[in-house]
Amino acid sequence: MDATLNLERWTEASLELLTETFETHHGIYLDAGTSLFETLKTISADQASVPVGGECATLAAQVAHVNFYLEVLERYIQTGDAGDPDWGEIWRTVGGVSAQEWTVLINKLRVTYDRIHDMLSGGVSMDDDYSVDGALAIIVHSAYHLGEIRQALCTLRSVDAAR
């Protein structure tokens, strides 16, 4: 049995997972219509501004965090250095947003995602740990926050419906 990793297949699979997480259903793990950008299209700035219970983050903070994480991991993949990011800053500073600010957050995430997608489409080096680790972390961490956003949205919509 050949135990080598087929780089072409790894790239193809990771891009399928990445695009399913952010753009559209491929039948790997999401239901149709539940990718991140599809979900964000259904969220108003008012909904994005509500902390989901107590001291929890807003959906706007979740989106800002995903973008920040992508930028940090992009640098890590390219240089092996993530810098010294302040992981708590967004959670401390991003709260309510106007309709314009919400659109800017989503558009910024789209631009960052497109850059990441292009970078990963070109393949990542299998000669260093940080490229593979970073690419996998982008997919896994983003999928986690997609779940957080979808669960919070379910809660927010339940509260709205009860009013």
N, C-alpha and C positions, 0 to 999 in steps of 0.2 A: 504494500500500500504506500502510495506517495504521500508524504506528510508535508509537502511544501504548500505554501499559500499561493493560490493563483491570483496575482495582483489585478488582473482584468476583472475577474469575477468578484473580488473583494470590493473594487471600486464601483462596479455595477450594483452590487447589493447595498453598499453604504449609500449610494445616491438614491436608490429606490426608497430606503428608509428615510433619508433626509427629505426627499420630495413628498413622501406620504405625510411626514410630520408637519411640514410647512405648507404644502400646496394642494395636494389632491390624493384621494383614495387610490391605492393600488391593490387593496385586498390583503395586505400583509398583517396589519394590526389595528387599523382604524375602520370605523364605519364610514360610509360615504357621507361627504359633506361636513366632516368633523376635523379637517386639518386646521392648523393654526390660522392661516390667512382666511380660510372659509369661516371659521368661528369668529374672528375679529370683525368681519363684515357685518355680523349680526349684533354687535355691541355698540350701544350709543356712548357718547362721552359721559352722559349722566350715570349710566351703569358702570362705566370704567372708573368712575370717581368715588364709588361707594366702598369703604372698607368692609370686607366680608367678615363681620362679627368682631367685636372688641377691638383689639389692637392689630388685627390682620391687615395685610396689604390690600391696596386697590388693584383692580385689573390693569390700570395704567402702570402701576409699579411693576407688576408682573411682566408686562410687555417691555418696559424700559430695562428690566433686569435681563430678560432674554437677549435683548440687543447688546447690552454691556457684556454679557457672558460670551456671546459670539465674537465680539471684538477682541476680548482678552484671549480666547482660544485661537483666533485667527493669528494673532501675534505670536502665541506659543507655538503653533504649527510652523510658522515661517521662520522663527528665530530660536526656538527652544527656551525663550524667556517670557514668562507671563507678566513680568513687572511685579509691582506690589499693589494690586488692585484693592480698593476699599469695597469689599463685598456688601457692607452694610449701608453704604451711602444712599443708594436708591431706595432701600426700604425706609430710611429715615427721612428722605426728602421728596419723594414722588407721592403725591396724593391725588387730589381732584384735578381734573383737566377740563379745559374748554373744548368745544367741538374742534376748533382749529388745532389745539395742542394734541388732541387725540389723533387727528389725521396726521400730524407731523410725526408722532411716535410710531404709528403704523408704517408710514412711508420710510422712516429711518430704518425700521426693522427690515422692510422689504429690500432696501438698498444693501444693507449689511448681509442679509441672507443671500441675495443674488451674487455678491462678491464671494461669499463662502462657497456657494454652489459652484461657481466658476473655478475657484481654487481647487476644490475637491474633484471636480470633473477632470482636471488635469492630472489627477492621481496624487497620492502622497508618498513620500519616501518611506520605504520599509526598512531603511537602514538606521533609523533612529526611533527611539521609543516615543518621543513627544509628538511626532507626526501622527502615528497610529492612535496613540492615546487621545490626542486632541480631537481627531476626527470622530472617534467613537464617543467621546465625552459630549461633543456638540449634539449628536443625535440623541443620546440618552437624556441629557440634561434638558434639552428643548422639549422632548416628549414628556418628561416629568412636568414641566411648566405648562404645557398644553393641557395635561390632565388637571392641574391646579386651576387653570383658567376655566376649563369646562365645568368643573365641580363648583367653583365659586359662582359662575354664571347661573348654574342650576339653582343654587341657593338664592341668588339675587332675584331671579325670575319668579321663584316661589313666593318670595316676600312681596314683590310687585303684584302678583296675582291675588294675594290675600287682601290687598288694600282696597 
